[in-house]
């Protein structure tokens, strides 16, 4: 779930936050060790992008819109990772 460490033993379910969020008017319960407001912010971003995708092309199914949103978020993540690597390289060059 969100916020879990990539390695190691995850916290027991009962120790995680249960956060109710709405995306496209559907409620989801997210179990996470992240703060509730953070999870709600992520859900808001996904909801916003889903609505934008469907506004641009209302013939998309919700599933198709979700895949396009995932691709868009993955693209954002890759660009940020690339920029981070470039910046860290510059920092190392200055040292």
Rosetta constraint file for C-alpha pairs under 8 A:
AtomPair CA 1 CA 30 HARMONIC 7.73 0.50
AtomPair CA 1 CA 31 HARMONIC 6.39 0.50
AtomPair CA 1 CA 32 HARMONIC 5.69 0.50
AtomPair CA 2 CA 30 HARMONIC 8.00 0.50
AtomPair CA 2 CA 31 HARMONIC 7.37 0.50
AtomPair CA 2 CA 32 HARMONIC 5.17 0.50
AtomPair CA 2 CA 33 HARMONIC 7.07 0.50
AtomPair CA 2 CA 34 HARMONIC 6.81 0.50
AtomPair CA 3 CA 32 HARMONIC 5.99 0.50
AtomPair CA 3 CA 33 HARMONIC 5.58 0.50
AtomPair CA 3 CA 34 HARMONIC 5.27 0.50
AtomPair CA 4 CA 10 HARMONIC 6.45 0.50
AtomPair CA 4 CA 32 HARMONIC 7.12 0.50
AtomPair CA 4 CA 33 HARMONIC 6.56 0.50
AtomPair CA 5 CA 10 HARMONIC 7.05 0.50
AtomPair CA 11 CA 15 HARMONIC 6.43 0.50
AtomPair CA 11 CA 16 HARMONIC 7.04 0.50
AtomPair CA 12 CA 16 HARMONIC 7.07 0.50
AtomPair CA 13 CA 31 HARMONIC 7.41 0.50
AtomPair CA 15 CA 33 HARMONIC 7.77 0.50
AtomPair CA 16 CA 31 HARMONIC 5.85 0.50
AtomPair CA 16 CA 32 HARMONIC 5.18 0.50
AtomPair CA 16 CA 33 HARMONIC 4.95 0.50
AtomPair CA 17 CA 30 HARMONIC 7.81 0.50
AtomPair CA 17 CA 31 HARMONIC 5.55 0.50
AtomPair CA 17 CA 32 HARMONIC 5.24 0.50
AtomPair CA 17 CA 33 HARMONIC 5.79 0.50
AtomPair CA 17 CA 34 HARMONIC 7.21 0.50
AtomPair CA 17 CA 35 HARMONIC 7.34 0.50
AtomPair CA 17 CA 36 HARMONIC 6.97 0.50
AtomPair CA 18 CA 29 HARMONIC 6.36 0.50
AtomPair CA 18 CA 30 HARMONIC 5.69 0.50
AtomPair CA 18 CA 31 HARMONIC 4.77 0.50
AtomPair CA 18 CA 32 HARMONIC 6.74 0.50
AtomPair CA 18 CA 36 HARMONIC 7.85 0.50
AtomPair CA 19 CA 29 HARMONIC 5.51 0.50
AtomPair CA 19 CA 30 HARMONIC 5.12 0.50
AtomPair CA 19 CA 31 HARMONIC 6.48 0.50
AtomPair CA 19 CA 32 HARMONIC 7.82 0.50
AtomPair CA 19 CA 36 HARMONIC 5.87 0.50
AtomPair CA 19 CA 39 HARMONIC 7.22 0.50
AtomPair CA 19 CA 40 HARMONIC 7.63 0.50
AtomPair CA 20 CA 27 HARMONIC 6.62 0.50
AtomPair CA 20 CA 28 HARMONIC 5.67 0.50
AtomPair CA 20 CA 29 HARMONIC 4.55 0.50
AtomPair CA 20 CA 30 HARMONIC 6.37 0.50
AtomPair CA 21 CA 27 HARMONIC 5.59 0.50
AtomPair CA 21 CA 28 HARMONIC 5.34 0.50
AtomPair CA 21 CA 29 HARMONIC 6.42 0.50
AtomPair CA 21 CA 30 HARMONIC 7.50 0.50
AtomPair CA 21 CA 39 HARMONIC 7.98 0.50
AtomPair CA 21 CA 40 HARMONIC 6.11 0.50
AtomPair CA 21 CA 43 HARMONIC 6.39 0.50
AtomPair CA 22 CA 26 HARMONIC 5.24 0.50
AtomPair CA 22 CA 27 HARMONIC 4.40 0.50
AtomPair CA 22 CA 28 HARMONIC 6.15 0.50
AtomPair CA 22 CA 43 HARMONIC 7.02 0.50
AtomPair CA 22 CA 44 HARMONIC 7.95 0.50
AtomPair CA 22 CA 47 HARMONIC 7.71 0.50
AtomPair CA 23 CA 27 HARMONIC 6.54 0.50
AtomPair CA 23 CA 28 HARMONIC 7.59 0.50
AtomPair CA 23 CA 43 HARMONIC 6.41 0.50
AtomPair CA 23 CA 44 HARMONIC 7.26 0.50
AtomPair CA 23 CA 46 HARMONIC 7.05 0.50
AtomPair CA 23 CA 47 HARMONIC 4.83 0.50
AtomPair CA 24 CA 47 HARMONIC 5.89 0.50
AtomPair CA 24 CA 50 HARMONIC 7.33 0.50
AtomPair CA 24 CA 51 HARMONIC 7.30 0.50
AtomPair CA 30 CA 39 HARMONIC 7.87 0.50
AtomPair CA 34 CA 38 HARMONIC 6.73 0.50
AtomPair CA 34 CA 39 HARMONIC 6.90 0.50
AtomPair CA 35 CA 39 HARMONIC 6.55 0.50
AtomPair CA 36 CA 40 HARMONIC 6.15 0.50
AtomPair CA 37 CA 41 HARMONIC 6.09 0.50
AtomPair CA 38 CA 42 HARMONIC 6.35 0.50
AtomPair CA 39 CA 43 HARMONIC 6.21 0.50
AtomPair CA 40 CA 44 HARMONIC 6.08 0.50
AtomPair CA 41 CA 45 HARMONIC 6.27 0.50
AtomPair CA 42 CA 46 HARMONIC 6.31 0.50
AtomPair CA 43 CA 47 HARMONIC 6.01 0.50
AtomPair CA 44 CA 48 HARMONIC 6.02 0.50
AtomPair CA 45 CA 49 HARMONIC 6.19 0.50
AtomPair CA 46 CA 50 HARMONIC 6.01 0.50
AtomPair CA 46 CA 69 HARMONIC 7.43 0.50
AtomPair CA 47 CA 51 HARMONIC 6.16 0.50
AtomPair CA 48 CA 52 HARMONIC 6.16 0.50
AtomPair CA 49 CA 53 HARMONIC 6.08 0.50
AtomPair CA 49 CA 69 HARMONIC 6.29 0.50
AtomPair CA 50 CA 54 HARMONIC 6.25 0.50
AtomPair CA 50 CA 62 HARMONIC 7.95 0.50
AtomPair CA 50 CA 65 HARMONIC 6.04 0.50
AtomPair CA 50 CA 66 HARMONIC 6.43 0.50
AtomPair CA 50 CA 69 HARMONIC 6.41 0.50
AtomPair CA 51 CA 55 HARMONIC 6.00 0.50
AtomPair CA 52 CA 56 HARMONIC 6.28 0.50
AtomPair CA 53 CA 57 HARMONIC 6.30 0.50
AtomPair CA 53 CA 58 HARMONIC 7.88 0.50
AtomPair CA 53 CA 65 HARMONIC 5.91 0.50
AtomPair CA 53 CA 68 HARMONIC 7.60 0.50
AtomPair CA 53 CA 69 HARMONIC 7.38 0.50
AtomPair CA 54 CA 58 HARMONIC 4.68 0.50
AtomPair CA 54 CA 59 HARMONIC 7.45 0.50
AtomPair CA 54 CA 60 HARMONIC 6.37 0.50
AtomPair CA 54 CA 62 HARMONIC 7.90 0.50
AtomPair CA 54 CA 65 HARMONIC 6.47 0.50
AtomPair CA 60 CA 64 HARMONIC 5.77 0.50
AtomPair CA 60 CA 65 HARMONIC 6.04 0.50
AtomPair CA 61 CA 65 HARMONIC 6.21 0.50
AtomPair CA 62 CA 66 HARMONIC 6.04 0.50
AtomPair CA 63 CA 67 HARMONIC 6.29 0.50
AtomPair CA 64 CA 68 HARMONIC 6.29 0.50
AtomPair CA 65 CA 69 HARMONIC 6.13 0.50
AtomPair CA 66 CA 70 HARMONIC 6.12 0.50
AtomPair CA 67 CA 71 HARMONIC 6.19 0.50
AtomPair CA 68 CA 72 HARMONIC 6.15 0.50
AtomPair CA 69 CA 73 HARMONIC 6.13 0.50
AtomPair CA 70 CA 74 HARMONIC 6.01 0.50
AtomPair CA 71 CA 75 HARMONIC 6.08 0.50
AtomPair CA 72 CA 76 HARMONIC 6.28 0.50
AtomPair CA 73 CA 77 HARMONIC 6.17 0.50
AtomPair CA 74 CA 78 HARMONIC 6.17 0.50
AtomPair CA 75 CA 79 HARMONIC 6.20 0.50
AtomPair CA 76 CA 80 HARMONIC 6.22 0.50
AtomPair CA 77 CA 81 HARMONIC 6.12 0.50
AtomPair CA 78 CA 82 HARMONIC 6.09 0.50
AtomPair CA 79 CA 83 HARMONIC 6.13 0.50
AtomPair CA 80 CA 84 HARMONIC 6.00 0.50
AtomPair CA 81 CA 85 HARMONIC 6.19 0.50
AtomPair CA 82 CA 86 HARMONIC 6.30 0.50
AtomPair CA 83 CA 87 HARMONIC 6.14 0.50
AtomPair CA 84 CA 88 HARMONIC 6.07 0.50
AtomPair CA 85 CA 89 HARMONIC 6.13 0.50
AtomPair CA 86 CA 90 HARMONIC 6.36 0.50
AtomPair CA 87 CA 91 HARMONIC 6.25 0.50
AtomPair CA 88 CA 92 HARMONIC 6.20 0.50
AtomPair CA 89 CA 93 HARMONIC 6.21 0.50
AtomPair CA 90 CA 94 HARMONIC 6.34 0.50
AtomPair CA 91 CA 95 HARMONIC 6.52 0.50
